[in-house]
Amino acid sequence: MLDGPFAETKEQLLGFYVVDCASLEEVLQIARELAAANPGRCLRDPTDWLLQPRERPRVSDVSWIDAILTSARAQAVAALLRYFRDLDIAEEAFQEACLRALKSWPRNGPPRDAAAWLIMVGKNAAIDTVRRQRRERTAAAGRADLGSLRR
């Protein structure tokens, strides 16, 4: 069993354990031991990734998107708030991610980890917005400087 190259970085690297096992039974046994040693930090069902590909919801019925977005909201907004340190930016980023989810998910189906997808898309959208606002402020300041020189 491997636990990252450095013990002090384990939590920053999400603390994943890489386990090489000969059988599914051995995987389940190790997962039970890890769950007992550190409750809440192990997959609830370590075999879920082994199952058949997930069935995609029907495209015509998009009510499932609301449930996913609602359940992921707290985690996504909290992560965006930690990143940007501004609630308004975090909320706007989450809303932009939701809009993109509404465009993408009915066609492609939901991602494996909806909260992570929303955080990544929201973070990228907010970074784009912050950069655009910075460029606009710089351009406006440049125009003001040119206006004062003409007088």
N, C-alpha and C positions, 0 to 999 in steps of 0.2 A: 504494500500500500504506500502510495506516495502522497506527500502533503506539501507540495510547492517547494521551491528552492530555498526559501528563507522562512523560518517560523514567524518572525516579526511582521511579515507582509501577508500572512495567511488571510487575515480578515479583509485587508484591502483587495486581495485577489478573490474575494467572495468565499474563501474557505472551502473550495471544492476538493473532494477526495477522488483520486483516480484509482479505480480498483480493477485488477485483472483477475478474473475468475474463470474457472473451468466450466461452471454450469450456472444456470439460473437459480438453483437452490442455494448455491454458495453466495450469489449476489444478494438474495433475499436475507440470508443469515447475517451477512455483514451489514446490510442496511438496518436490520433490527437492532444489532449491537450499537451502531452509530446513533440510531434514534433513541436508544435507552441512555446512552452516554450524554447526548446533547439534544434533548427534546425540542421539537420545532425547527430543527436545522437539517432534517433529512427529508427526502421525498416521501410523501405519504404512501405512494404506490410506486416503488422503483421500477415496476414492470410496465408503466404506462407508455414509455417510449418504445417498448418492444411490440406493442399491439399493432393491429392493422392500421393503415392510415385513417386519420379521423374523417368521419363523414362531414362533408361541408353542408352547412344549412342551405336550404333552397334559396335561390336568388330572389324569388318573388316575396318571400317572407323575411323582412329585415328587422323584425321586432327583437331578434336576438342581439342586434348591435346595441340597442339601448341597454340591455342587461349587462353586456360586457363593459360598455363605457361607464355605466353607473358604478359597477363594482371596482373598476380600475381607477376611478377619479381621485380618491383620497391618496393612493400611493403615487400616482403620476403628478398630482399638484404638489405634494410634499417634496418629491424629488426635484421638480422644477424650481420650487421655492428655495431649496438648499443650493441649487446651482446659481440662480439669478439673484437671490436675496431681495426680491421684490415681488409682492403678492400679485400686483397688477400684471406684471410681465408673465408670471407663472400661470395665472388664469387665462390670459390671452393665448399663451403658448398651448395650453391644454385645449382650448376651444379650436384653435387652428388644427391641432392634431385630430380632434374629433371630426372636423369637416373633412379632412383628408381620409379618415377612416370610413366615413360615410360614402366617399367616392370609390375607395379602393376595395373595402371588405366585401360588399355585395358581389363584386366581380371575381375577386381572388380568394374569398373566404377569410376567416379571422387568422391572425398570426398565432403561432404556438404560445407566445407570451404577450398578451394584449397590453399589459401595463408597460412592459419594456418597450414595445413598439411605440406606444403613445408618448413615453418619456423621450425616446430618441427623436421621433418626428417633431414633438413639441419643442425640444431643445434646439433642433436645427432651424425650425421656423422662427423661434425667438431670437436666435443669433442673427438670422437674416434681417429681422425687423430692427434689432439694435444697430446693426451695421448700416442699414438704410437710413435710419434716423440720424446717425452720426454723420453720414455723407450729406444729408439734407441740411443739418445744422452748419456744417463746414461750408457748404455752398452758399447758404444764406448769409453767413458771416463774411464771406468773400465778396458777395454782392453789396453788402452794407459798406465794406471798406472801399470798394470801387465808387460807390455813391458819394462817400465823404470826400474822396479825392477830386471828384468832378466839381465840387462846390467851390 
